[in-house]
Amino acid sequence: MLTLGINRPGLSNETFLLLRDIIYKRCGIFFPETKKYLLETRLSRRLEERNLKTFEDYYYFLTYDGEKDRELQSLLNTIVTNETSFFRDGPQLDAFRKGVVAKVVEEKSRGASRSIKLWSAACSTGEEPLTLAMILLEEGLHLKGWNMEILASDISDNVLRAAAAGVYEKYALRNTPEQYLRKYFNGQGESYTVSRKAQDLVRFRKINLMESLETRMIRGMDVVFCRNVLIYFDDASKKKAIGHIYDSMEKGGYLFVGFSESLHNITRLFRPVSIERSVVYQKI
Ligand SMILES: C[S@@+](CC[C@H](N)C(=O)[O-])C[C@H]1O[C@@H](n2cnc3c(N)ncnc32)[C@H](O)[C@@H]1O
C-alpha cells in the first residue's frame, strides 16, 4: 500500500469503493476510479481534523461513530466543488433576461397572477441567485407590481453560511457588467457587499437535490437554474435531481442547466428550445 507524505497509508481500492458509496448515496456525486486520487487528497483533510490514522478508521467513524452525521456533512463540505461567480455564462443570462422573463411575464399576464418564482437549485455561495435578483430588478418588474421570489439552495452548509454573510471578493465580480457594479455593489478594494434590494429577493435554504422529502415543498417555480452540478452526478442521480426539479415547476416553465450539461438521455419531459442562441429546457 502506498503511503502519503505524512506517513499515512494510502486509500486502498476497497476502502475507496466503500467511501465513494457513502458519498454517492448521500448526495448523488459519483467518483469514478480516475478520481480516486482527488478523493484521497480531499479526504486527507478530514482525517487530520478527526485525528484518524487511516482511511479505514475514517470509514468506521463515518459508519458507526455518534458524530457520524456531523462528519458526513463536513465530508460533503470538503468534497463538493463550489466554483461560481456573478454573471457566470453571460449568453445564458441574456437568454434569461431577453427571452425567458418576457415569455413568463406574457404568459402569466394572461391569467390573474403577478408573481414570478425562481429557484437556483445548487447556488453555492449565492452569486447565481443574486445575479438573477439584479437582472429582475433591472427589468423593473417590481415597479410594474410584480411579486418576485428567488429560492436559493445548496447541500453544503459552508457555502450557505458564506451566502448569508453576503460579502464577496473582487474576483467573484469579474464578469459583472459596469452598470450592475455601480448599482448593486458596495465596497472597494477586495471586499464587496450586495445591495439590500437584491439580497431581499433571495431566500437561502439547505436542500439536497437527491431527497424528495426536502424538495417536495418546492412548487410553482417558473424558472429553475440548475447549473454546473449535474456534471458531478451519474445518470441515475441526474434523473433523480431532474425529476425533483420537474415536480417543482409550473407547466411551460424554463430550466437552465450548465453550458456543458444536457438533458439528452436523461428525460423527455422537457423540450429543448433555443433562446438567444442558448439551449433552455421547457417543461412540457
Ligand atoms: C460548481 S457549484 C455551481 C454553482 C452555480 N450553480 C454556478 O453554476 O455557478 C456546484 C454546487 O452544487 C452543490 N451540490 C452538489 N451536490 C448537491 C446536491 N445533491 N444537492 C444540492 N446541491 C448540491 C455543491 O455544494 C456546489 O455548491
The ligand as an SDF file (V2000), in Angstrom:
LIG
                    3D

 27 29  0  0  0  0  0  0  0  0999 V2000
  -19.9560   24.3130   -9.0990 C   0  0  0  0  0  0  0  0  0  0  0  0
  -21.1900   24.8030   -7.9580 S   0  0  0  0  0  0  0  0  0  0  0  0
  -22.3480   25.5740   -9.0530 C   0  0  0  0  0  0  0  0  0  0  0  0
  -22.8170   26.9360   -8.5600 C   0  0  0  0  0  0  0  0  0  0  0  0
  -23.7200   27.7020   -9.5360 C   0  0  0  0  0  0  0  0  0  0  0  0
  -24.9120   26.9580   -9.8550 N   0  0  0  0  0  0  0  0  0  0  0  0
  -22.9760   28.0910  -10.7890 C   0  0  0  0  0  0  0  0  0  0  0  0
  -23.2280   27.4920  -11.8470 O   0  0  0  0  0  0  0  0  0  0  0  0
  -22.1480   28.9840  -10.7330 O   0  0  0  0  0  0  0  0  0  0  0  0
  -21.9690   23.2410   -7.5780 C   0  0  0  0  0  0  0  0  0  0  0  0
  -22.7660   23.2440   -6.2780 C   0  0  0  0  0  0  0  0  0  0  0  0
  -23.5910   22.0930   -6.2430 O   0  0  0  0  0  0  0  0  0  0  0  0
  -23.7660   21.7280   -4.8870 C   0  0  0  0  0  0  0  0  0  0  0  0
  -24.2550   20.3360   -4.7950 N   0  0  0  0  0  0  0  0  0  0  0  0
  -23.5960   19.1760   -5.0030 C   0  0  0  0  0  0  0  0  0  0  0  0
  -24.3890   18.1270   -4.8080 N   0  0  0  0  0  0  0  0  0  0  0  0
  -25.6100   18.6110   -4.4670 C   0  0  0  0  0  0  0  0  0  0  0  0
  -26.8550   18.0140   -4.1170 C   0  0  0  0  0  0  0  0  0  0  0  0
  -27.0140   16.6940   -4.0930 N   0  0  0  0  0  0  0  0  0  0  0  0
  -27.8910   18.8300   -3.8060 N   0  0  0  0  0  0  0  0  0  0  0  0
  -27.7490   20.1770   -3.8210 C   0  0  0  0  0  0  0  0  0  0  0  0
  -26.5930   20.8030   -4.1340 N   0  0  0  0  0  0  0  0  0  0  0  0
  -25.5300   20.0290   -4.4490 C   0  0  0  0  0  0  0  0  0  0  0  0
  -22.3590   21.9220   -4.3130 C   0  0  0  0  0  0  0  0  0  0  0  0
  -22.3830   22.0570   -2.9030 O   0  0  0  0  0  0  0  0  0  0  0  0
  -21.9000   23.1890   -5.0420 C   0  0  0  0  0  0  0  0  0  0  0  0
  -22.0860   24.3410   -4.2550 O   0  0  0  0  0  0  0  0  0  0  0  0
  1  2  1  0
  2  3  1  0
  2 10  1  0
  3  4  1  0
  4  5  1  0
  5  6  1  0
  5  7  1  0
  7  8  2  0
  7  9  1  0
 10 11  1  0
 11 12  1  0
 11 26  1  0
 12 13  1  0
 13 14  1  0
 13 24  1  0
 14 15  1  0
 14 23  1  0
 15 16  2  0
 16 17  1  0
 17 18  1  0
 17 23  2  0
 18 19  1  0
 18 20  2  0
 20 21  1  0
 21 22  2  0
 22 23  1  0
 24 25  1  0
 24 26  1  0
 26 27  1  0
M  CHG  2   2   1   9  -1
M  END
$$$$
